[in-house]
Amino acid sequence: MSAPTAAQAMVAATARLRAAGVPDPARDARILLAHAASVDAARVTLIAPEEIAPDIAERFEKLVSLRAVRVPVSHLVGQRAFYGRDFKVSRDVLDPRPETESLIELALSEPFERVLDLGTGSGCILVTLLAEQPEACGVGLDLSEAACLQASANAVLHGVQARAEIRQSNWFSAAEGRFDLIVSNPPYLAKSEMNDVSPEVRLHEPEMALTDGQDGLSVYRIIAAQAQGFLTPTGRVLAEFGWQQGPDVKAIFEAAGWGRVRILPDLGGRDRVVWADTPA
């Protein structure tokens, strides 16, 4: 009996993933086959008519089995695309999200020389900003030692390690000096919301990066209260939040005495980023 073709293997895997409740199973099957065969995902169609080699079939089977129990694709292939670059990820860090690219766009809309990334995780925000601004330097802070190692690896991967300093820190505790820009994608899910997130997120991403274990707003209170002490006079803060949190986050920053607070949308039109500064 001849081995199945790559196309037949993808069809079978898609059906299996669909039965397991995996969203977009055909896309995931294609990505996983590409990874198993060590080819670019865009080139999978070229190998589709060919019989699948036994070693590739075995790797593909293992990957599909893990995806069927909702291990994220990014963890299986070891990376996730963000703002045109691939970032190494693991279960120690939050996966880069497309909506966070809105924060990048806003950060790049005005010049900066020194940036602080609070809760840097994979380092995707800090590394992207430094890669886009070759004259800038920055500091990434995270309480997780594993996250700091991941961020450092991504800084090396994208050639910005000489301009990026990664430190273990409980929010501002290890911050020093002044910054033109402070950015953050903090844990903003309320404890009560954790049961509603997908298995990929709930079971495979670090809880401390998802929720503060309280009302989802505690970190914004910390940032609003302390960030002015680390900003230059014309500096600004940009922080991502959950799409329903805009009014609460705005009120927190206004109550802390920020001169200007704006709530800005992501590419999908939902409120996503708070911009706070203190104009002269």
TORKOL-4160 file (C-alpha; in steps of 0.2 Angstrom, whole numbers, padded with zeros to 4 digits, m for minus):
280
<pt num="1" X="0000" Y="0000" Z="0000"/>
<pt num="2" X="0007" Y="0017" Z="m0005"/>
<pt num="3" X="0010" Y="0031" Z="0007"/>
<pt num="4" X="m0003" Y="0045" Z="0007"/>
<pt num="5" X="0001" Y="0061" Z="m0002"/>
<pt num="6" X="0004" Y="0077" Z="0007"/>
<pt num="7" X="m0013" Y="0083" Z="0001"/>
<pt num="8" X="m0022" Y="0067" Z="0008"/>
<pt num="9" X="m0013" Y="0069" Z="0025"/>
<pt num="10" X="m0019" Y="0087" Z="0026"/>
<pt num="11" X="m0037" Y="0083" Z="0022"/>
<pt num="12" X="m0037" Y="0069" Z="0036"/>
<pt num="13" X="m0028" Y="0081" Z="0048"/>
<pt num="14" X="m0041" Y="0095" Z="0044"/>
<pt num="15" X="m0055" Y="0083" Z="0048"/>
<pt num="16" X="m0047" Y="0078" Z="0064"/>
<pt num="17" X="m0044" Y="0095" Z="0070"/>
<pt num="18" X="m0062" Y="0101" Z="0065"/>
<pt num="19" X="m0069" Y="0087" Z="0075"/>
<pt num="20" X="m0058" Y="0092" Z="0090"/>
<pt num="21" X="m0066" Y="0110" Z="0089"/>
<pt num="22" X="m0050" Y="0118" Z="0083"/>
<pt num="23" X="m0054" Y="0135" Z="0074"/>
<pt num="24" X="m0048" Y="0136" Z="0056"/>
<pt num="25" X="m0042" Y="0118" Z="0055"/>
<pt num="26" X="m0037" Y="0119" Z="0037"/>
<pt num="27" X="m0025" Y="0133" Z="0040"/>
<pt num="28" X="m0017" Y="0124" Z="0055"/>
<pt num="29" X="m0015" Y="0108" Z="0046"/>
<pt num="30" X="m0006" Y="0117" Z="0032"/>
<pt num="31" X="0006" Y="0126" Z="0044"/>
<pt num="32" X="0010" Y="0110" Z="0054"/>
<pt num="33" X="0013" Y="0100" Z="0038"/>
<pt num="34" X="0025" Y="0114" Z="0032"/>
<pt num="35" X="0034" Y="0113" Z="0049"/>
<pt num="36" X="0035" Y="0094" Z="0049"/>
<pt num="37" X="0042" Y="0095" Z="0031"/>
<pt num="38" X="0053" Y="0110" Z="0034"/>
<pt num="39" X="0046" Y="0120" Z="0020"/>
<pt num="40" X="0038" Y="0137" Z="0019"/>
<pt num="41" X="0019" Y="0136" Z="0022"/>
<pt num="42" X="0017" Y="0145" Z="0006"/>
<pt num="43" X="0025" Y="0131" Z="m0003"/>
<pt num="44" X="0015" Y="0117" Z="0004"/>
<pt num="45" X="0004" Y="0116" Z="m0012"/>
<pt num="46" X="0020" Y="0111" Z="m0021"/>
<pt num="47" X="0022" Y="0095" Z="m0011"/>
<pt num="48" X="0004" Y="0091" Z="m0010"/>
<pt num="49" X="0004" Y="0078" Z="m0024"/>
<pt num="50" X="0019" Y="0069" Z="m0018"/>
<pt num="51" X="0019" Y="0055" Z="m0006"/>
<pt num="52" X="0023" Y="0060" Z="0012"/>
<pt num="53" X="0039" Y="0052" Z="0018"/>
<pt num="54" X="0038" Y="0041" Z="0034"/>
<pt num="55" X="0048" Y="0053" Z="0045"/>
<pt num="56" X="0038" Y="0068" Z="0040"/>
<pt num="57" X="0022" Y="0058" Z="0042"/>
<pt num="58" X="0027" Y="0054" Z="0060"/>
<pt num="59" X="0032" Y="0072" Z="0064"/>
<pt num="60" X="0015" Y="0078" Z="0057"/>
<pt num="61" X="0005" Y="0065" Z="0066"/>
<pt num="62" X="0013" Y="0071" Z="0083"/>
<pt num="63" X="0010" Y="0089" Z="0079"/>
<pt num="64" X="m0008" Y="0086" Z="0074"/>
<pt num="65" X="m0011" Y="0076" Z="0090"/>
<pt num="66" X="m0005" Y="0090" Z="0101"/>
<pt num="67" X="m0015" Y="0103" Z="0091"/>
<pt num="68" X="m0031" Y="0092" Z="0093"/>
<pt num="69" X="m0029" Y="0094" Z="0112"/>
<pt num="70" X="m0027" Y="0113" Z="0109"/>
<pt num="71" X="m0009" Y="0116" Z="0111"/>
<pt num="72" X="m0006" Y="0133" Z="0101"/>
<pt num="73" X="0001" Y="0132" Z="0084"/>
<pt num="74" X="0014" Y="0145" Z="0089"/>
<pt num="75" X="0020" Y="0133" Z="0103"/>
<pt num="76" X="0021" Y="0119" Z="0091"/>
<pt num="77" X="0032" Y="0128" Z="0078"/>
<pt num="78" X="0041" Y="0139" Z="0091"/>
<pt num="79" X="0036" Y="0156" Z="0083"/>
<pt num="80" X="0023" Y="0169" Z="0080"/>
<pt num="81" X="0023" Y="0183" Z="0067"/>
<pt num="82" X="0021" Y="0201" Z="0073"/>
<pt num="83" X="0023" Y="0217" Z="0064"/>
<pt num="84" X="0032" Y="0208" Z="0049"/>
<pt num="85" X="0044" Y="0198" Z="0060"/>
<pt num="86" X="0044" Y="0181" Z="0067"/>
<pt num="87" X="0046" Y="0180" Z="0086"/>
<pt num="88" X="0051" Y="0165" Z="0096"/>
<pt num="89" X="0038" Y="0160" Z="0109"/>
<pt num="90" X="0035" Y="0147" Z="0122"/>
<pt num="91" X="0022" Y="0143" Z="0136"/>
<pt num="92" X="0032" Y="0155" Z="0146"/>
<pt num="93" X="0026" Y="0171" Z="0137"/>
<pt num="94" X="0010" Y="0178" Z="0130"/>
<pt num="95" X="0009" Y="0175" Z="0111"/>
<pt num="96" X="0010" Y="0192" Z="0101"/>
<pt num="97" X="m0007" Y="0197" Z="0096"/>
<pt num="98" X="m0012" Y="0206" Z="0080"/>
<pt num="99" X="m0021" Y="0220" Z="0090"/>
<pt num="100" X="m0005" Y="0224" Z="0099"/>
<pt num="101" X="0001" Y="0230" Z="0082"/>
<pt num="102" X="m0010" Y="0246" Z="0085"/>
<pt num="103" X="0001" Y="0250" Z="0100"/>
<pt num="104" X="0016" Y="0249" Z="0089"/>
<pt num="105" X="0009" Y="0261" Z="0076"/>
<pt num="106" X="0004" Y="0274" Z="0089"/>
<pt num="107" X="0021" Y="0272" Z="0097"/>
<pt num="108" X="0030" Y="0275" Z="0080"/>
<pt num="109" X="0019" Y="0290" Z="0076"/>
<pt num="110" X="0030" Y="0302" Z="0086"/>
<pt num="111" X="0049" Y="0301" Z="0089"/>
<pt num="112" X="0057" Y="0293" Z="0104"/>
<pt num="113" X="0075" Y="0290" Z="0109"/>
<pt num="114" X="0073" Y="0279" Z="0125"/>
<pt num="115" X="0058" Y="0267" Z="0128"/>
<pt num="116" X="0053" Y="0257" Z="0143"/>
<pt num="117" X="0042" Y="0241" Z="0140"/>
<pt num="118" X="0033" Y="0235" Z="0156"/>
<pt num="119" X="0029" Y="0217" Z="0156"/>
<pt num="120" X="0040" Y="0214" Z="0141"/>
<pt num="121" X="0036" Y="0195" Z="0139"/>
<pt num="122" X="0042" Y="0189" Z="0122"/>
<pt num="123" X="0050" Y="0206" Z="0119"/>
<pt num="124" X="0039" Y="0208" Z="0104"/>
<pt num="125" X="0034" Y="0227" Z="0108"/>
<pt num="126" X="0052" Y="0232" Z="0113"/>
<pt num="127" X="0061" Y="0223" Z="0100"/>
<pt num="128" X="0049" Y="0229" Z="0086"/>
<pt num="129" X="0051" Y="0247" Z="0091"/>
<pt num="130" X="0070" Y="0246" Z="0092"/>
<pt num="131" X="0070" Y="0237" Z="0075"/>
<pt num="132" X="0059" Y="0251" Z="0067"/>
<pt num="133" X="0069" Y="0265" Z="0076"/>
<pt num="134" X="0088" Y="0261" Z="0073"/>
<pt num="135" X="0093" Y="0276" Z="0084"/>
<pt num="136" X="0083" Y="0272" Z="0099"/>
<pt num="137" X="0087" Y="0261" Z="0114"/>
<pt num="138" X="0076" Y="0253" Z="0127"/>
<pt num="139" X="0073" Y="0243" Z="0143"/>
<pt num="140" X="0062" Y="0228" Z="0145"/>
<pt num="141" X="0055" Y="0223" Z="0162"/>
<pt num="142" X="0047" Y="0207" Z="0167"/>
<pt num="143" X="0044" Y="0198" Z="0183"/>
<pt num="144" X="0046" Y="0181" Z="0175"/>
<pt num="145" X="0064" Y="0176" Z="0173"/>
<pt num="146" X="0059" Y="0164" Z="0159"/>
<pt num="147" X="0051" Y="0179" Z="0150"/>
<pt num="148" X="0067" Y="0189" Z="0151"/>
<pt num="149" X="0077" Y="0175" Z="0143"/>
<pt num="150" X="0064" Y="0174" Z="0129"/>
<pt num="151" X="0064" Y="0193" Z="0126"/>
<pt num="152" X="0083" Y="0193" Z="0126"/>
<pt num="153" X="0083" Y="0179" Z="0113"/>
<pt num="154" X="0072" Y="0189" Z="0102"/>
<pt num="155" X="0082" Y="0204" Z="0104"/>
<pt num="156" X="0097" Y="0194" Z="0098"/>
<pt num="157" X="0087" Y="0186" Z="0084"/>
<pt num="158" X="0082" Y="0203" Z="0077"/>
<pt num="159" X="0099" Y="0211" Z="0080"/>
<pt num="160" X="0094" Y="0224" Z="0093"/>
<pt num="161" X="0103" Y="0216" Z="0108"/>
<pt num="162" X="0116" Y="0230" Z="0109"/>
<pt num="163" X="0102" Y="0243" Z="0112"/>
<pt num="164" X="0090" Y="0233" Z="0123"/>
<pt num="165" X="0092" Y="0229" Z="0141"/>
<pt num="166" X="0081" Y="0216" Z="0149"/>
<pt num="167" X="0079" Y="0216" Z="0168"/>
<pt num="168" X="0069" Y="0205" Z="0180"/>
<pt num="169" X="0057" Y="0218" Z="0189"/>
<pt num="170" X="0040" Y="0219" Z="0197"/>
<pt num="171" X="0034" Y="0233" Z="0186"/>
<pt num="172" X="0044" Y="0249" Z="0190"/>
<pt num="173" X="0055" Y="0242" Z="0204"/>
<pt num="174" X="0070" Y="0240" Z="0193"/>
<pt num="175" X="0067" Y="0255" Z="0182"/>
<pt num="176" X="0080" Y="0269" Z="0182"/>
<pt num="177" X="0081" Y="0286" Z="0173"/>
<pt num="178" X="0069" Y="0294" Z="0161"/>
<pt num="179" X="0061" Y="0288" Z="0145"/>
<pt num="180" X="0053" Y="0297" Z="0131"/>
<pt num="181" X="0040" Y="0283" Z="0129"/>
<pt num="182" X="0033" Y="0270" Z="0141"/>
<pt num="183" X="0024" Y="0255" Z="0133"/>
<pt num="184" X="0014" Y="0240" Z="0141"/>
<pt num="185" X="0003" Y="0226" Z="0136"/>
<pt num="186" X="m0001" Y="0222" Z="0154"/>
<pt num="187" X="m0013" Y="0207" Z="0161"/>
<pt num="188" X="m0030" Y="0215" Z="0159"/>
<pt num="189" X="m0042" Y="0200" Z="0161"/>
<pt num="190" X="m0052" Y="0200" Z="0177"/>
<pt num="191" X="m0051" Y="0184" Z="0187"/>
<pt num="192" X="m0069" Y="0181" Z="0183"/>
<pt num="193" X="m0066" Y="0181" Z="0164"/>
<pt num="194" X="m0053" Y="0168" Z="0164"/>
<pt num="195" X="m0065" Y="0154" Z="0162"/>
<pt num="196" X="m0072" Y="0161" Z="0146"/>
<pt num="197" X="m0055" Y="0162" Z="0136"/>
<pt num="198" X="m0050" Y="0148" Z="0124"/>
<pt num="199" X="m0041" Y="0132" Z="0129"/>
<pt num="200" X="m0026" Y="0138" Z="0119"/>
<pt num="201" X="m0025" Y="0153" Z="0130"/>
<pt num="202" X="m0031" Y="0147" Z="0147"/>
<pt num="203" X="m0021" Y="0131" Z="0147"/>
<pt num="204" X="m0005" Y="0136" Z="0138"/>
<pt num="205" X="m0001" Y="0154" Z="0141"/>
<pt num="206" X="0006" Y="0161" Z="0158"/>
<pt num="207" X="m0008" Y="0166" Z="0169"/>
<pt num="208" X="0002" Y="0180" Z="0176"/>
<pt num="209" X="0002" Y="0188" Z="0159"/>
<pt num="210" X="m0016" Y="0186" Z="0156"/>
<pt num="211" X="m0024" Y="0192" Z="0173"/>
<pt num="212" X="m0020" Y="0202" Z="0188"/>
<pt num="213" X="m0031" Y="0190" Z="0198"/>
<pt num="214" X="m0042" Y="0204" Z="0203"/>
<pt num="215" X="m0053" Y="0216" Z="0192"/>
<pt num="216" X="m0041" Y="0217" Z="0177"/>
<pt num="217" X="m0037" Y="0235" Z="0181"/>
<pt num="218" X="m0024" Y="0235" Z="0195"/>
<pt num="219" X="m0009" Y="0237" Z="0183"/>
<pt num="220" X="m0016" Y="0253" Z="0175"/>
<pt num="221" X="m0017" Y="0260" Z="0193"/>
<pt num="222" X="0001" Y="0256" Z="0195"/>
<pt num="223" X="0006" Y="0264" Z="0179"/>
<pt num="224" X="m0005" Y="0279" Z="0181"/>
<pt num="225" X="0002" Y="0282" Z="0198"/>
<pt num="226" X="0021" Y="0279" Z="0195"/>
<pt num="227" X="0025" Y="0282" Z="0176"/>
<pt num="228" X="0027" Y="0301" Z="0177"/>
<pt num="229" X="0042" Y="0298" Z="0188"/>
<pt num="230" X="0051" Y="0289" Z="0174"/>
<pt num="231" X="0045" Y="0300" Z="0159"/>
<pt num="232" X="0054" Y="0315" Z="0151"/>
<pt num="233" X="0044" Y="0331" Z="0152"/>
<pt num="234" X="0037" Y="0328" Z="0134"/>
<pt num="235" X="0036" Y="0309" Z="0137"/>
<pt num="236" X="0020" Y="0298" Z="0134"/>
<pt num="237" X="0013" Y="0282" Z="0140"/>
<pt num="238" X="0004" Y="0269" Z="0129"/>
<pt num="239" X="m0004" Y="0254" Z="0136"/>
<pt num="240" X="m0015" Y="0241" Z="0128"/>
<pt num="241" X="m0032" Y="0236" Z="0137"/>
<pt num="242" X="m0047" Y="0225" Z="0134"/>
<pt num="243" X="m0059" Y="0232" Z="0122"/>
<pt num="244" X="m0073" Y="0236" Z="0136"/>
<pt num="245" X="m0061" Y="0244" Z="0148"/>
<pt num="246" X="m0058" Y="0261" Z="0139"/>
<pt num="247" X="m0069" Y="0271" Z="0151"/>
<pt num="248" X="m0062" Y="0264" Z="0167"/>
<pt num="249" X="m0044" Y="0265" Z="0161"/>
<pt num="250" X="m0047" Y="0283" Z="0156"/>
<pt num="251" X="m0054" Y="0287" Z="0173"/>
<pt num="252" X="m0039" Y="0279" Z="0182"/>
<pt num="253" X="m0026" Y="0290" Z="0172"/>
<pt num="254" X="m0037" Y="0306" Z="0174"/>
<pt num="255" X="m0038" Y="0303" Z="0193"/>
<pt num="256" X="m0019" Y="0301" Z="0194"/>
<pt num="257" X="m0017" Y="0319" Z="0187"/>
<pt num="258" X="m0012" Y="0316" Z="0169"/>
<pt num="259" X="m0014" Y="0331" Z="0158"/>
<pt num="260" X="m0021" Y="0323" Z="0143"/>
<pt num="261" X="m0028" Y="0305" Z="0141"/>
<pt num="262" X="m0034" Y="0298" Z="0125"/>
<pt num="263" X="m0043" Y="0281" Z="0121"/>
<pt num="264" X="m0038" Y="0275" Z="0104"/>
<pt num="265" X="m0045" Y="0261" Z="0093"/>
<pt num="266" X="m0036" Y="0245" Z="0086"/>
<pt num="267" X="m0037" Y="0241" Z="0067"/>
<pt num="268" X="m0054" Y="0233" Z="0070"/>
<pt num="269" X="m0061" Y="0249" Z="0077"/>
<pt num="270" X="m0062" Y="0243" Z="0095"/>
<pt num="271" X="m0055" Y="0254" Z="0109"/>
<pt num="272" X="m0038" Y="0246" Z="0113"/>
<pt num="273" X="m0024" Y="0259" Z="0118"/>
<pt num="274" X="m0023" Y="0272" Z="0131"/>
<pt num="275" X="m0011" Y="0287" Z="0127"/>
<pt num="276" X="m0007" Y="0298" Z="0142"/>
<pt num="277" X="0005" Y="0312" Z="0143"/>
<pt num="278" X="0006" Y="0329" Z="0152"/>
<pt num="279" X="0007" Y="0343" Z="0140"/>
<pt num="280" X="0016" Y="0359" Z="0146"/>
